[in-house]
């Protein structure tokens, strides 16, 4: 990596590369609703907000899959759908997620994602979600360096 590229990485801000205004869900939403949102909007994570719109958790597609009934379950399709409709997002989300601010650098964001083995972080100002920075955003930044 040449010195110009290195300095670009050191000063690039999350605000310039994040996805602004990401899809979110309420803490009392059902896992079925969250799963449907992820499928409809083609996203893999949803910041979870309380009634005041403050970030309290994050739900990933992996969290949803882990909460799903086993494929060898003896539950009927009706029972599985009932289960999904009643189980709240709060039962499967990661509470108090690691976050970024818009003034963090892309390098800091990537370091944090690598250190915690996660692929996306909510970007917040005063506990309010203003964006999300994902591995896709990091790759967009990387290819822009050419």
Secondary structure, DSSP 8 states (H G I E B T S, - for coil): --HHHHHHHHH-BHHHHSEES--EEETT-BHHHHHHHHHHHT-SEEEEE-TTSBEEEEEEHHHHHHHS--TT----HHHHHHHHHHSBGGGTSEES--EE-TTSBHHHHHHHHHHHT-SEEEEEETTEEEEEEEHHHHHHHHHHT-
